[in-house]
Amino acid sequence: MSIWSKEEEKKALYMERPHVVLLGAGASYAALPNGDKHGKKLPLIANFAEVLNLKNLLLQSGISPPFDDFEAIYSDITIRSDLSELRAQIENKIDDYFFNLELPDYPTLYDHLVLSLRPKDVIATFNWDPFLTQAVMRNLDFIKTPPTILFLHGNVTYRYCADCKVGLPGQLYCNKCGKELMKAPLLYPVKEKNYQSHPVINAHWNDFRHFLKSAWAFTIFGYSAPKTDIEAVELMKDAWGDVNSRELEQTEIIDIRNEEELIKTWSPFIHTHHYDIKINFYDTYIAKFPRRSGEALWEQLMECKFLDPTPFPKDEKNFDILHGFFEDKLKLESS
């Protein structure tokens, strides 16, 4: 078995097909296990009402505990016209809570992810939190062109102008017409998660399906594909196509659940042995071969070469030093 040298890796830029990354709540927990910059917790569905201090609001509106299935509670609220004010209050509280979350001042997993992918690659997220947008914005002067970012379930940082047909993460007013930007919905009733009903969300889903069809590698990070997201999984299956025609592509799963459970969930995206399961993001091809994950997969799987990882300094707290690690690769990409 021959060796794929570090110099060969650095110069390798032949993989034009995208590496598609799908993020769920587990990705944000992995990035910030102790909460955001100010220690604010990232809620799960089971403790959602508690973390966002919604219990009293629900009780005052005649809704009795338990409150451990917030999606079901919200779904029930949406079908009751007498609770329209409660629905608006809940939506405002959720938007406010997530909008005010903030990344720490030092590099995080989100920064590492954004830096490790090329403009041809894609990060699609189900998460409402602002971390992905914040990571893109604070690394933008260095990388110039980030990977494509898609919000599949709405996001507190993503607003759009219906007149100008543009979406602008991190902004409040349209660059073209100056009008105040509109928000895409965050919450969907469990029984009617029709992502295609809203034009902005539908546009992101269309882009995601387009990229997924042509993906060379598909990484699923911390997304459990819950039963309430049946429509989302079906849309992805349709884009991925017949798994028997995906005999070369690689699926990578980052999750703490056991392998049997993960294989059962993601079998429509796995061709025979073409998958990897990792507990830690830093053990993935993206982290071990930053900005060259597609080429690394090809060299190992198709050319049968031995790979010597070149990971970035994941514990580095200084952005300038971290950016310095990527400089040579970025120069080669722009030459």
C-alpha positions as CSV (number, residue, x, y, z in Angstrom):
1,M,0.0,0.0,0.0
2,S,1.5,3.3,-1.0
3,I,1.3,6.5,1.1
4,W,-0.5,9.7,0.3
5,S,2.0,12.3,1.4
6,K,1.2,15.5,3.2
7,E,2.4,17.4,0.2
8,E,0.1,15.5,-2.2
9,E,-2.8,16.1,0.2
10,K,-2.1,19.9,0.2
11,K,-2.0,20.1,-3.6
12,A,-5.0,17.8,-4.2
13,L,-7.9,19.8,-5.5
14,Y,-9.5,17.4,-8.0
15,M,-12.7,16.5,-6.2
16,E,-15.4,18.8,-7.5
17,R,-18.4,17.0,-6.0
18,P,-19.5,18.4,-2.7
19,H,-19.0,17.1,0.8
20,V,-22.5,17.6,2.3
21,V,-22.8,18.0,6.1
22,L,-26.1,17.8,7.9
23,L,-26.3,19.2,11.4
24,G,-28.8,18.4,14.2
25,A,-29.0,19.5,17.8
26,G,-26.2,17.1,18.8
27,A,-23.7,19.2,16.8
28,S,-24.4,22.3,18.9
29,Y,-24.1,20.2,22.1
30,A,-20.8,18.8,21.0
31,A,-19.6,22.3,20.2
32,L,-20.8,23.9,23.4
33,P,-21.4,21.2,26.1
34,N,-21.4,23.8,28.8
35,G,-23.6,26.3,27.1
36,D,-22.8,29.5,25.1
37,K,-20.4,32.3,25.9
38,H,-22.6,33.4,28.8
39,G,-23.4,29.9,30.1
40,K,-26.9,29.8,28.6
41,K,-28.1,26.2,28.1
42,L,-29.0,24.7,24.8
43,P,-32.5,23.1,25.4
44,L,-33.6,19.6,24.3
45,I,-37.3,18.9,23.5
46,A,-37.5,17.1,26.9
47,N,-36.4,20.2,28.9
48,F,-37.5,22.9,26.4
49,A,-40.2,24.4,28.5
50,E,-38.0,24.4,31.6
51,V,-34.9,26.0,30.0
52,L,-36.9,28.7,28.2
53,N,-39.1,29.4,31.2
54,L,-42.3,28.5,29.5
55,K,-43.9,26.5,32.3
56,N,-45.8,29.3,34.0
57,L,-47.0,30.6,30.6
58,L,-48.4,27.2,29.8
59,L,-50.0,26.7,33.2
60,Q,-51.7,30.1,33.1
61,S,-53.2,29.2,29.7
62,G,-54.7,26.0,31.2
63,I,-52.2,23.6,29.8
64,S,-51.3,20.9,32.3
65,P,-48.0,19.1,32.7
66,P,-46.0,17.0,31.8
67,F,-44.2,19.4,29.5
68,D,-41.5,17.0,28.3
69,D,-42.8,16.8,24.7
70,F,-42.8,20.4,23.6
71,E,-43.4,19.7,19.9
72,A,-46.7,17.9,20.8
73,I,-47.7,20.7,23.1
74,Y,-47.0,23.3,20.4
75,S,-48.9,21.3,17.8
76,D,-52.0,21.2,20.1
77,I,-51.7,24.9,20.7
78,T,-51.7,25.7,16.9
79,I,-55.1,24.1,16.3
80,R,-56.8,26.1,19.0
81,S,-57.9,29.6,17.9
82,D,-58.4,30.6,21.6
83,L,-54.6,30.1,22.1
84,S,-53.4,32.2,19.3
85,E,-51.9,34.8,21.7
86,L,-50.1,32.1,23.6
87,R,-48.7,30.7,20.4
88,A,-47.3,34.2,19.5
89,Q,-45.8,34.6,23.0
90,I,-44.1,31.2,22.8
91,E,-42.7,31.9,19.3
92,N,-41.4,35.3,20.5
93,K,-39.7,33.8,23.6
94,I,-38.1,31.1,21.5
95,D,-36.8,33.6,18.9
96,D,-35.5,35.9,21.6
97,Y,-33.7,33.1,23.5
98,F,-31.9,31.6,20.5
99,F,-31.2,35.0,18.9
100,N,-29.2,36.0,22.0
101,L,-27.0,32.9,22.2
102,E,-23.4,33.7,21.4
103,L,-20.2,31.7,20.6
104,P,-17.3,32.1,22.9
105,D,-14.5,34.5,21.8
106,Y,-12.1,31.6,21.1
107,P,-12.4,29.1,18.2
108,T,-15.0,26.4,18.6
109,L,-16.1,23.2,16.7
110,Y,-18.3,25.4,14.5
111,D,-15.3,27.5,13.5
112,H,-13.3,24.4,12.8
113,L,-16.1,23.0,10.6
114,V,-16.5,26.2,8.5
115,L,-12.7,26.4,8.0
116,S,-12.4,22.8,7.1
117,L,-14.8,22.8,4.1
118,R,-14.3,24.5,0.7
119,P,-16.8,26.7,-1.2
120,K,-18.0,23.7,-3.2
121,D,-19.2,22.0,0.1
122,V,-22.4,22.4,2.0
123,I,-23.5,22.7,5.6
124,A,-27.2,22.2,6.1
125,T,-28.7,22.6,9.6
126,F,-31.9,21.9,11.4
127,N,-30.7,24.1,14.3
128,W,-32.3,27.4,15.3
129,D,-29.2,28.7,17.1
130,P,-27.0,31.4,15.6
131,F,-23.7,29.5,16.0
132,L,-23.2,28.5,12.4
133,T,-23.8,32.0,11.1
134,Q,-21.6,33.5,13.8
135,A,-18.8,31.1,12.9
136,V,-19.1,32.0,9.2
137,M,-19.1,35.7,9.8
138,R,-16.1,35.8,12.1
139,N,-14.0,33.7,9.7
140,L,-15.2,35.4,6.5
141,D,-12.3,37.9,6.1
142,F,-9.9,34.9,6.2
143,I,-11.6,32.3,4.0
144,K,-13.4,34.9,1.7
145,T,-15.9,32.3,0.4
146,P,-17.5,29.9,2.9
147,P,-19.2,26.6,2.1
148,T,-22.9,27.0,1.2
149,I,-25.0,27.4,4.3
150,L,-28.6,26.1,4.3
151,F,-31.3,26.4,7.0
152,L,-33.7,23.5,6.7
153,H,-35.9,24.4,9.8
154,G,-35.5,28.2,9.9
155,N,-32.9,30.0,11.9
156,V,-32.9,33.0,14.2
157,T,-30.2,34.7,12.2
158,Y,-31.8,34.1,8.8
159,R,-34.1,36.8,7.4
160,Y,-35.3,37.5,3.9
161,C,-36.7,40.1,1.6
162,A,-39.8,38.8,-0.2
163,D,-39.7,41.7,-2.7
164,C,-36.0,41.3,-3.7
165,K,-36.0,37.5,-3.3
166,V,-32.8,37.5,-1.2
167,G,-31.9,35.9,2.1
168,L,-29.4,37.6,4.4
169,P,-28.1,35.9,7.5
170,G,-27.2,38.2,10.3
171,Q,-28.9,41.3,8.9
172,L,-32.1,43.1,9.8
173,Y,-32.6,45.3,6.7
174,C,-32.4,44.5,2.9
175,N,-29.2,45.7,1.2
176,K,-31.2,46.4,-2.0
177,C,-34.4,48.1,-1.0
178,G,-33.7,49.0,2.7
179,K,-36.9,47.3,3.9
180,E,-37.0,45.4,7.2
181,L,-36.3,41.8,6.6
182,M,-38.8,39.1,7.4
183,K,-38.3,36.0,9.5
184,A,-38.8,32.4,8.3
185,P,-40.9,30.2,10.7
186,L,-39.0,28.2,13.3
187,L,-41.8,26.0,14.6
188,Y,-44.0,23.6,12.7
189,P,-47.0,21.5,14.1
190,V,-45.9,17.9,14.4
191,K,-48.7,16.6,12.2
192,E,-48.1,19.2,9.5
193,K,-44.3,19.7,9.1
194,N,-44.7,20.8,5.5
195,Y,-41.4,22.4,4.8
196,Q,-42.4,23.1,1.3
197,S,-45.3,25.4,2.3
198,H,-43.0,28.4,3.0
199,P,-41.1,29.7,-0.1
200,V,-37.8,30.5,1.8
201,I,-37.6,27.1,3.6
202,N,-38.7,25.4,0.4
203,A,-35.8,27.1,-1.5
204,H,-33.3,25.9,1.0
205,W,-34.7,22.4,0.8
206,N,-34.5,22.5,-3.0
207,D,-30.8,23.6,-2.8
208,F,-30.1,20.9,-0.2
209,R,-31.6,18.1,-2.4
210,H,-29.7,19.4,-5.4
211,F,-26.4,19.2,-3.5
212,L,-27.2,15.8,-1.9
213,K,-27.9,14.3,-5.3
214,S,-24.4,15.1,-6.5
215,A,-22.6,14.6,-3.1
216,W,-19.5,12.5,-2.9
217,A,-19.6,12.3,0.8
218,F,-22.5,12.8,3.3
219,T,-21.8,13.5,7.0
220,I,-24.7,13.4,9.4
221,F,-23.7,15.1,12.7
222,G,-25.9,14.9,15.7
223,Y,-29.2,14.6,13.9
224,S,-31.5,11.7,15.2
225,A,-34.1,11.8,12.4
226,P,-37.0,11.8,14.9
227,K,-40.4,10.5,13.9
228,T,-41.7,14.0,13.8
229,D,-39.3,14.7,10.9
230,I,-40.6,11.9,8.6
231,E,-41.1,14.4,5.8
232,A,-37.5,15.6,6.1
233,V,-36.1,12.1,5.9
234,E,-38.3,11.3,2.9
235,L,-37.1,14.4,1.1
236,M,-33.5,13.3,1.7
237,K,-34.1,9.8,0.6
238,D,-35.6,11.0,-2.6
239,A,-32.5,13.2,-3.3
240,W,-30.0,10.5,-2.4
241,G,-31.8,8.1,-4.6
242,D,-31.4,4.3,-4.8
243,V,-28.8,3.3,-2.4
244,N,-27.6,0.5,-4.8
245,S,-26.6,3.3,-7.2
246,R,-24.4,4.8,-4.5
247,E,-21.7,2.1,-4.4
248,L,-18.8,4.6,-4.3
249,E,-20.0,7.4,-2.1
250,Q,-19.3,7.4,1.6
251,T,-21.7,8.2,4.5
252,E,-20.2,9.4,7.8
253,I,-22.3,9.5,11.0
254,I,-21.2,11.5,14.1
255,D,-23.4,10.3,17.0
256,I,-23.2,8.9,20.5
257,R,-25.9,6.2,19.9
258,N,-25.0,2.6,19.3
259,E,-24.1,1.4,15.8
260,E,-27.0,-1.0,15.4
261,E,-29.5,1.9,16.1
262,L,-27.7,4.3,13.7
263,I,-27.5,1.7,10.9
264,K,-31.2,1.1,11.2
265,T,-31.9,4.8,11.0
266,W,-29.6,5.6,8.1
267,S,-29.6,2.4,6.1
268,P,-31.3,4.2,3.1
269,F,-28.0,6.2,2.8
270,I,-25.5,3.4,3.3
271,H,-24.2,1.2,0.6
272,T,-22.9,-2.1,2.1
273,H,-19.7,-1.2,4.0
274,H,-19.4,2.4,2.8
275,Y,-19.9,4.1,6.1
276,D,-18.1,5.4,9.1
277,I,-19.5,6.0,12.6
278,K,-17.7,8.4,14.9
279,I,-18.5,9.7,18.3
280,N,-16.2,12.7,18.0
281,F,-16.1,15.2,15.1
282,Y,-12.3,15.4,15.4
283,D,-12.0,11.8,14.2
284,T,-13.8,12.5,10.9
285,Y,-12.3,12.9,7.5
286,I,-13.3,16.6,7.6
287,A,-11.2,17.2,10.7
288,K,-8.3,14.9,9.9
289,F,-8.0,16.2,6.3
290,P,-9.4,19.7,6.4
291,R,-10.4,21.2,3.1
292,R,-9.4,17.9,1.4
293,S,-11.9,15.5,2.8
294,G,-13.3,14.5,-0.6
295,E,-9.8,13.8,-2.0
296,A,-8.8,11.9,1.1
297,L,-11.8,9.6,0.8
298,W,-11.0,9.0,-2.9
299,E,-7.3,8.2,-2.2
300,Q,-8.2,5.7,0.6
301,L,-11.2,4.0,-0.9
302,M,-10.4,4.1,-4.6
303,E,-6.6,4.2,-4.7
304,C,-6.1,2.1,-1.6
305,K,-3.5,4.5,-0.2
306,F,-2.4,4.9,3.4
307,L,-3.4,8.3,4.7
308,D,-1.4,10.3,7.2
309,P,-3.8,12.8,8.8
310,T,-2.9,16.5,9.0
311,P,-5.4,17.8,11.6
312,F,-5.6,21.4,12.6
313,P,-4.7,22.5,16.2
314,K,-8.2,22.0,17.7
315,D,-7.2,23.3,21.1
316,E,-5.7,26.5,19.8
317,K,-7.4,29.6,21.3
318,N,-5.9,32.2,19.0
319,F,-7.7,32.7,15.7
320,D,-4.6,34.1,13.9
321,I,-2.6,30.9,14.8
322,L,-5.5,28.7,13.8
323,H,-5.9,30.6,10.5
324,G,-2.2,30.2,9.9
325,F,-2.6,26.4,9.7
326,F,-4.9,26.8,6.7
327,E,-3.0,29.5,4.8
328,D,-1.0,27.2,2.4
329,K,-4.1,25.3,1.4
330,L,-6.1,28.5,0.8
331,K,-3.3,29.9,-1.3
332,L,-3.3,26.8,-3.5
333,E,-7.1,27.0,-3.9
334,S,-7.0,30.6,-5.1
335,S,-4.0,30.2,-7.5
